[in-house]
Amino acid sequence: MFLLFLIAISMGAKAEAYVRPKPDEVILNCDRYKHDDLISLACNMYWEANTQGFEGMLAVAAVTLARVNHPNYPNTIREVVWENRFIKKKYRAQFSWTLDGQPDIVTIYGRKVWQKALVMARIFAVTAKQQPKCPEIAATNKMWDYLDSIRKTKVKRHRVRCKAYDTLMKSKAAIAESMDPTDGALFYHADYVDPWWSKHYVRTVQILNHIFYRPHTRKVAYTQK
C-alpha cells in the first residue's frame, strides 16, 4: 500500500511539472527579448495580468511606465521590467514572473490575450521617458544631404518632421495618462497577500485580484513590489 501511495504521489508530481510546448505552439519566448522595450512591456502585461481583463493589463502598463518616469527606478521599460535587486540577503524581482525560474513562453493557447497586450504595448511604449524627442533615421538624413547637394539649399524637412513627432509623443503621453486606471500607482500586490510595505502608501484602487498604491509624496524610497 505504501508503495502504491508513493507511485501515486510521483505521478501527481509529474502531472504538475512544467511541460515544454511544441515548437509550433510557441509564439514568443519573453526571456529572449530583454533588450526590447515594446516586447518587455507586452510580456509584463501578459504574465502579470493575463487573467485580469483589459483594465487589469492596462493597470500593469500604467504602473510600469510610472516607474520608468520615477527617479527611484531605471529610465527604460526593459530595465524596469527585468530589474531585480539584492534585498535582505535575497534577490527580489520588480515583477515576480521574471524571477520565478519558469520559462516565460507565450503559446498559441494564450494568443488572444497576448495580442491585446501587444496592441497596448505599441500604444504606451513610445510614451516612455527614454524615447528621443526626434529620432534620427540615417537613410532619410542621407537623402536630405543628397538633395541639399543638388539644390545647393538647405532642406528643412527634418524640422517639420521633428515638430510633428514631438506633437505625436505629447499626444500619446496625454492619452496614456488619461487611461491610467490606477490613479498614479507605483506599486500593487495580489489580494491574497498582505505585504508589510502596503501600510506605507495610499491605496488607490482594486482591479480584480490586484490592489494598487501610490506614494504619499513624489519622493519615496525604493520598495519591493
C-alpha positions, 0 to 999 in steps of 0.5 A: 500500500505504501508503495502504491501511495508513493507511485501515486504521489510521483505521478501527481508530481509529474502531472504538475511539472512544467511541460515544454510546448511544441515548437509550433505552439510557441509564439514568443519566448519573453526571456529572449527579448530583454533588450526590447522595450515594446516586447518587455512591456507586452510580456509584463502585461501578459504574465502579470495580468493575463487573467485580469481583463483589459483594465487589469493589463492596462493597470500593469502598463500604467504602473510600469511606465510610472516607474520608468518616469520615477527617479527611484527606478531605471529610465527604460521599460526593459530595465524596469521590467527585468530589474531585480535587486539584492534585498535582505540577503535575497534577490527580489524581482520588480515583477515576480514572473521574471524571477520565478525560474519558469520559462516565460513562453507565450503559446498559441493557447494564450494568443488572444490575450497576448495580442491585446497586450501587444496592441497596448504595448505599441500604444504606451511604449513610445510614451516612455521617458527614454524615447528621443524627442526626434529620432534620427533615421540615417537613410532619410538624413542621407537623402536630405544631404543628397538633395541639399547637394543638388539644390545647393539649399538647405532642406528643412524637412527634418524640422517639420518632421521633428515638430510633428513627432514631438506633437505625436509623443505629447499626444500619446503621453496625454492619452496614456495618462488619461487611461491610467486606471490606477490613479498614479500607482507605483506599486500593487500586490495580489489580494491574497497577500498582505505585504508589510510595505502596503501600510506605507502608501495610499491605496488607490484602487482594486482591479480584480485580484490586484490592489494598487498604491501610490506614494504619499509624496513624489519622493519615496524610497525604493520598495519591493513590489 
